[in-house]
Amino acid sequence: MLKYFTLFTLLLLFSGALSAQKNIKLFNGENLNGWYAFSKEDGILKDADQLFHVSDQVIRLYGPKAGYLMSKKSFVEFVLKAEFRWNNDEKFERKNQKRNSGLMYLVPQSAKDTLWPQGIQFQIKEGATGDFILLQNVTLEQNGARNEPGRSVVISKSENAENAAGEWNQIEIRVEKGEIKQFLNDKLVNEGRYPSVTKGRILLQYEGYPIDFRNIEIQKL
């Protein structure tokens, strides 16, 4: 009996180890390793902290230049989790007063660095957080119909689930077997099928109003 118990325990430990290997922290809480930055004024900045910064285990996007952080790695099927909040502290310089940002995914390696590149955006915007923004001719199917390709196509969220400005919000994006689901604070707010992009990078947008991100983690499926 002890022999079987030991074997069972080892199998559980091995299974747990495999599961843990699938979880990848895209942000290590200390620096911007694994990301590069881009702004229209500077182009690509391999040293991302020339544009954006980390403090208190939080990525802080702020300043006079719109731009983004792009992950260097691409992913196919995954569950992506992240937390964000609007930073209302006046000490952080801003480009404008509009609370508008986004978390993009499935940004192809071939996509040109520009504001904004090809991919799918989980819209983060006051009153519209959870919308799909399909950029640079990306399409997907929703309710049996496929959208017309365009430079920036909006598919509205199903409900409002964003917390008040200044509070943390939880994003979860699931891409699996041709289906995409977007969750905000544990509520399903948007979904679609068969996107025209199926592999790509992760991108954090800064459009002018300070925003913080933390706990960015991806699980390969």
N, C-alpha and C positions, 0 to 999 in steps of 0.2 A: 504493500500500500504506500509506503514511504517513497518507493521508487517512482510510482506513478504520480504521486503528489509533486515530487521534485521536477519531473518531466513537465507536468502541467504548468508549474510555476515558471519554468524556463521558457516555455512557449508563450506565456503571457508577457514576460519581460521582453522577449524577442519581438513580439507583435507590437508592443508599446514603443520599442526602439524604432521600428520601421515607421510607425505612425509619426513619431517625433521628427524623423528625417524629412518627412513631407512638408513640415511647417517651416517656412522661411521668413525670417524677420527682414523685411525690406529696409527698415530703419533700425539701426542698432542703438539708438538713444543717445549716441555720443557725437557722431559726425555724419557727413553726407557721403560716406564711402558707398559705392555702388550706384551713385546718381551723377548725372551731369546737369548743368543749368544752361538755360537759353534765354536771351532777351533780344529784341529787335536791334537794339543799339550795340550790343556786344557780340552777338552770334553765340556760338557754343563756348561754354566755359567748363573745361574739364574739372577745374577746381571750383566746385559748386558753391562753396562758401564765400566766393567773391561776390555773389549776388544775394544769396539767402543764408540763414543762420540757424544754429541749434543752441538751445539753452534749456535747462531743466527737463531734459529728455523730450523736448518738443521741437519740431521743425517750425520755424517762424518765417512766413512769407510776407514781406512788407517792403516798402521803399518806393522810389519814384519811377521804377521801370517795370512794366508788365513783362511777365515771363513765366517760366516753368522749370520744374525739376523732372527729369526723365530717368527712369530706371535703365540700367545698362542691359539687363536681362529681359528676355521675352518669355511668355508663358502661353500655354494652349488652353487646357481645361483646369479650372482652379476655383477656389473660394478666396476672395480678397476681402480683408477686413481693415478698417481704419477708423480713426476718430478725428473729428474736426470741431473747431469753434471759431466764431468771429472774434477777433482781438480788438476790443473797444478801447484799449489803453492809448491815450493820445500821444504817448512818447514814441510810439512806433509810426514812422513816417508812412504816409499813404499817397497814392496817386490820385484817388478820387474817393467819394463818399458812397459809392454804390456797392452794396454787398453782393458780389458776384464772383464766383470761382468755379472749380470743378475738379473732379478726379477722373482722368481718362484711363482707358484700358484697351487692349488689343490694338495698340499703335504699332503698325508694321515697322520692321527694321528699315524698310525701303522708304518710309515716309519722310518727306522733306521737313527739316526743322523750320517751322514758321509759326506765327500766331493765327490759327491753331492747326496742328497737323492732323492727318487722317487718323480716324479711330472713333471710339464710342466714349462719350462723356456722361458720367453721372453728374448731372447739373447740381451745383451748390449755389443757390441764389435765393435771396429773400422772396418767399412766396412761390418758388418754383423748384425747390430742392427735391430731387428724385426724378426730374424729367430726363428722358433720353435726349442727348444732342448728338446727332449723327453727322460727323464732319467729313468734308472732302469726298462726297459721293458714296459714303457707306450706306448700306441698306440692310433692313431686317424685316421679318414678317411679324405682323401683330394682328390678331383677330382675322386671320386668313388672308390678309392683304399685305403687299410689300410696298414700302414707301418709295416715292419717286426720288432718285438721287439728287443731291444738291450740295452746295457749299456748307450749309448749316441747317439741318432739318430737326425740328423740335417735335418730340412725341411726349405729351404731357403725362405727368404722374397721375396715379389713381386716387391718391389722398394726400393730405398735408400731415406730415409727421415730424417736422423739424422743431427742435427745442428753441427757446428764446435766445436771442443774440447774446453771446458771452458764455452760454452753457455748452458742454460737450455733447456731440451727437455721434452715434455709431452708424457707420456705413458697412454694408455687406453686399458684395457682388458675387454671384454664382454663375459661372460659365461651364456648362456641362452638356454633352451630347446634343449640341445644336441649340440648347436653350440658354437664355440669359435672364437672370432675375436680379432685381435691385431692391435691397431692403434698407430702410432707414429707421433706426431705433426699434428694430425687431418687427417692423411692419413692411409687408410686401407693397412697394409703391409703383413698380413698373416691371414689365416682362415682355420678352420677344423671342423669336426663333430664327434660326438659320441666318446669322449675320454674314455679310459679305467679307468681313475680316475675321479670321479664326485664330490668329497667333500674333502676339505683340507685347509691347512694353507697357509700363504703368507711368502715368504722368500726373503731377500735382500742379494745378494752375494758380497763378497769381494774376488777377486782373486789375488790382488797384486798391482794394480794401484789405487791410491786414487779416490774415487767417493763419491759424495754427493747426498742425497735424501731429498725431502721435499714434503709437501702437499699430503701425502699418505691417501687416502680416499676410502671407499668402500660403495657401495649402494646395499643393498639386493634387489633382484628382486622376 
